[in-house]
Amino acid sequence: MQTPDRAQSTPLPPATRILADEARPGPDLAVMRKHYTHEGLVEGDLAAEPMGQFTQWFHDADEAGVVEPNAMVLSTADAEGRPSSRTVLLKGFDARGFVFFTNYGSRKGTELAVNPYAALLFPWVALARQVIVQGRVEKVGRDETAAYFRTRPHGSQLGAWASEQSSPVASREVLEQRYADLERRYPEGEGVPVPPFWGGYRVVPESVEFWQGRENRLHDRLRYLVDPAAPAGWRVERLCP
Ligand SMILES: Cc1cc2nc3c(=O)[nH]c(=O)nc-3n(C[C@H](O)[C@H](O)[C@H](O)COP(=O)(O)O)c2cc1C
């Protein structure tokens, strides 16, 4: 007969392991759902163009205490159309588009070099809202990048130099060593040059969808599309939820 200790240390056969996992209490995702009772989004209340509407909703998200309301999911695709996504921070927006900063040699950077189109998604779940932007991506000017780089804390400026973003690295120690070398070269208070491989991208919107969760899954989805013939250069269509 096995002692309890031995029984614990003996690996379970695969089928038993699955049963053991199933027995573990956990959230039942099939019944996890929230009833949205939010006010709707109607055509008459929309701004004439998407940036005006985005400004309003961004303000609402900020006021509601959404953590990092400027965090957005950026999706790109490689030359074969295989997608990839990651979170980045929106660092500016105006009539020209939505700006973020990153390493041009990163995975997203190399994908944008061959396929300069992207989607952005703002997941403001606390407000039962999301905004989805699609458009062409261009690099921002070096002056704009330099102006933003100078606003970053010294440590983040060095971090941009230290990290070959998206490339494998042997260990954390290698990264910390690179950072320490940079710190010696550019001590606090010393100007750090902008890395040539680092800068901003602007997503120039072609469509912007505003999604508001409503009762009974009859959500509101209003999408602006570029249309030079429309009054403000944009037309709006409603999509089925
Ligand atoms: C909240 C949050 C904000 C982030 N902001 C940025 C950002 O502004 N720029 C950036 O390059 N990476 C940012 N990252 C890291 C990216 O998600 C990602 O790991 C990195 O850019 C490499 O992506 P890639 O290998 O797909 O190019 C952020 C991650 C999180 C979770």
PDBQT file of the ligand as one rigid body, heavy atoms in Angstrom, charges set to zero:
ROOT
HETATM    1  C1  LIG A 301      -0.298  48.837 -20.750  1.00  0.00    +0.000 C 
HETATM    2  C2  LIG A 301       0.788  48.600 -21.759  1.00  0.00    +0.000 A 
HETATM    3  C3  LIG A 301       1.294  49.674 -22.480  1.00  0.00    +0.000 A 
HETATM    4  C4  LIG A 301       2.288  49.478 -23.431  1.00  0.00    +0.000 A 
HETATM    5  N1  LIG A 301       2.707  50.556 -24.166  1.00  0.00    +0.000 NA
HETATM    6  C5  LIG A 301       3.646  50.370 -25.124  1.00  0.00    +0.000 A 
HETATM    7  C6  LIG A 301       4.001  51.457 -25.987  1.00  0.00    +0.000 A 
HETATM    8  O1  LIG A 301       3.460  52.577 -25.918  1.00  0.00    +0.000 OA
HETATM    9  N2  LIG A 301       4.959  51.214 -26.923  1.00  0.00    +0.000 N 
HETATM   10  C7  LIG A 301       5.560  49.990 -27.068  1.00  0.00    +0.000 A 
HETATM   11  O2  LIG A 301       6.419  49.850 -27.933  1.00  0.00    +0.000 OA
HETATM   12  N3  LIG A 301       5.201  48.948 -26.293  1.00  0.00    +0.000 NA
HETATM   13  C8  LIG A 301       4.265  49.103 -25.320  1.00  0.00    +0.000 A 
HETATM   14  N4  LIG A 301       3.880  48.039 -24.546  1.00  0.00    +0.000 N 
HETATM   15  C9  LIG A 301       4.522  46.711 -24.786  1.00  0.00    +0.000 C 
HETATM   16  C10 LIG A 301       3.866  46.042 -26.008  1.00  0.00    +0.000 C 
HETATM   17  O3  LIG A 301       2.617  45.474 -25.637  1.00  0.00    +0.000 OA
HETATM   18  C11 LIG A 301       4.741  44.965 -26.642  1.00  0.00    +0.000 C 
HETATM   19  O4  LIG A 301       5.175  44.008 -25.704  1.00  0.00    +0.000 OA
HETATM   20  C12 LIG A 301       5.994  45.543 -27.323  1.00  0.00    +0.000 C 
HETATM   21  O5  LIG A 301       5.713  46.773 -27.984  1.00  0.00    +0.000 OA
HETATM   22  C13 LIG A 301       6.561  44.552 -28.336  1.00  0.00    +0.000 C 
HETATM   23  O6  LIG A 301       5.563  44.254 -29.278  1.00  0.00    +0.000 OA
HETATM   24  P1  LIG A 301       5.877  43.501 -30.666  1.00  0.00    +0.000 P 
HETATM   25  O7  LIG A 301       6.924  42.440 -30.365  1.00  0.00    +0.000 OA
HETATM   26  O8  LIG A 301       4.574  42.882 -31.083  1.00  0.00    +0.000 OA
HETATM   27  O9  LIG A 301       6.372  44.535 -31.634  1.00  0.00    +0.000 OA
HETATM   28  C14 LIG A 301       2.849  48.185 -23.617  1.00  0.00    +0.000 A 
HETATM   29  C15 LIG A 301       2.330  47.103 -22.903  1.00  0.00    +0.000 A 
HETATM   30  C16 LIG A 301       1.318  47.311 -21.990  1.00  0.00    +0.000 A 
HETATM   31  C17 LIG A 301       0.751  46.114 -21.265  1.00  0.00    +0.000 C 
ENDROOT
TORSDOF 0
